[in-house]
């Protein structure tokens, strides 16, 4: 029975990247005869310390605990046939990846963002200075296989290895069935899902959203999922905290899903997760044409692409005013996910990644 050691930052069902990259394939791999060991660096209490403000001594304690966990993993590395590294094995440096390379296990690296670039978080400024995101290339060079979430990421990986496979971020459609929910307000709901670190992307669309509010008044309302502390008085938004157990029902209140992004190198590496979640639930979706979004969306067929403020206003307006268009675009969006971005469509790619 081949054995896989998964090295991650977060525990299961905590990180969207982990959930929609590999966690939803763990049961499938086990059904194909693999024995899986999962080794996250942070538990629930450490997570709060690490991502919270202040508490420097407590954060040092979290770091010491993480070192001990990875030392344990190094000592048992030869028991495994494969060691799977999601993004990196440790907060900073490449020392642990170098040690894992010396084991008999084959190393597999997976990433779904432009993690060789710096993405700012004020609560982690010291940690980010230590992390040195440019280490990503060295980690890839240590590994026997790199799995990239899209072509942009694969092009970066090709600078450091020849062994690359592209597997998109995917949705398990068994868990993403549209349900009827009681709407909080009357009218068409325009919604966004993300986190406290990506709320800036939602705010990049505030100008056209305010115009939409002026245009349609009480016929529409807005919903933000992922940052419970977020407030916007102009749009009457009180953010909703993300919860695993209510994720699908929270999304199903949305009538029009939006995914605005800046056209920068960090965003080009993103794998379209927000949009795919909307589309899987037959929510008509509007995305910025950045990176893989332009591959996912065929404008006017299975969703819409919008670059300028005027385009955002125009395409949101089309969907507000035409319920049948919302239905048609939503159905086409789910078919796209089913064909190209579902677990069922990609499970054999993951199986093959652990059979070289």
PEGI-V421600 format. One line per field, one symbol per residue. burial: I if it has 16 or more other C-alpha atoms within 10 Angstrom, else O. A space follows every 10 residues. Layout:
burial = ???
This chain:
burial = OOIIIIIIII IIOOOOIIII IIIIIOOIIO OOOIIIOOII IIOOOIIOII OOOOOOOOIO OIIOOIIOII OOIIOOIIOI IIIIIIIIII IIIIOIIOOI IOIOIIIIII IIIIIIOOOO OOOOOOOIOO IIIOIIIOII IIIIIIIIII IIIIOIIOOI IOOIIIIIII IIIOOIOIOO OOOOOOIIII IIIIIOOOIO IIOOIIOIIO OIIOOOOOOI IIIIIIIOOI OOOOIOOIII IIOOOOOIII IIIIIIIIII IIOOOIIIII IIIIIIIIII IIIIIIIIII IIIOOIIOOO OIIIIIOOOO OIIOIIOOII OOOOIIIIII IIIIIIIIOI IIIIOIIOOI OOOIOO
